[in-house]
Every structure is written in C-alpha cells, then in structure tokens.
Amino acid sequence: MTRRDTIIKWTAYLVVLWLTAVVNYYVLGPLPMALPLLLPILAVAGGTLEGAPFGAVYGGVAGAVMSGLGHLSPGCIVVLSAMGWFAGLATQYVLRRDVWGHLICSVIAILAWELWAVGSRLLAHTAPLEVLLRVAVPELLWTLAFILPVYWLGRACCVNYGRIYHE
C-alpha cells in the first residue's frame, strides 16, 4: 500500500469516526433513550477489520474523541485503544475477521465496559445496584442494536480503500 493509499484510508476512517460521534452525541444524545456507546464499537471494528496495531491507534483516537465530548475521563483513550488491540489479536489468532468475529468482540467489549461501570460505581457506593442497572441495561441494549450499522461503516472503509494490515 502506498503512502497516498494509507492517507486516503485513514481519512476515510476518520470521517467515519466523526460521523459516528455526531450521530452518537448530537442525534441520539438528545433523544429520550439511553445513550449507546458507538465509539467503543467502532474501535473494535477497526481492530477486527485491520488488525491489532491499527485497532490500537484507531481506538486511541476514538477514545480521545469520546473523552473530548465529555463522556468519560481521559482513561477511555487507553481503554478504547486496548479494545481495538485485543479485537485485532482475537480476529488474527482465534476468530474470523468478518462480521461474526466483530459481533463476538463487540459483545465482550461492551459487556466488560458495562460491568466495569456498574462495578466501580457499586464499590464506590455511588448508587444502589437497582439504579445502576436501570441505566446500564438500556445502554447495553441500545449499544447492541447498533453493532452491525457501525461495523458496516468500518467495513466500507476497509473494502473500498484496501486493508492496511496484512498477515
């Protein structure tokens, strides 16, 4: 892949990241529903489609955008980078690099995210378990509903502009 091709591909992935963030925070955010976590799913898609190194960098960029939009502390840069890295490793060595590998990696990543969010707040005595689950379960369900649309956005970049990572 030439330098020009790599720049075009990164530009396409960054446009998809921008579109996903706009939809997540400015279209779905004001609606009376739980806010889905689309950027972690996009980080997993980057790792699933392009491999672990790309997934780690793309996850870090997605985490920076997520942190900048006020969703979580800057620690989400590291968390989303790790999600992209592990998704890339899982699809390279264990799972297939297709929609099924992405589904499995995304479900695991989102379940881990929600368990951490509920568990950390429960240990800090922020709120009772019932209240935390009343927020976490709808957020989890809405995120699961958007796994495939987010995957197809990432896949469009991968298919139309060539794969950066080669085995």
Secondary structure, 3 states (H helix, E strand, C coil): CCHHHHHHHHHHHHHHHHHHHHHHHHHCCCCCCCCCCHHHHHHHHHHHHHCHHHHHHHHHHHHHHHHHCCCCCCHHHHHHHHHHHHHHHHHHHCCCCCHHHHHHHHHHHHHHHHHHHHHHHHHCCCCCHHHHHHHHHHHHHHHHHCHHHHHHHHHHHHHHHCCCCCC
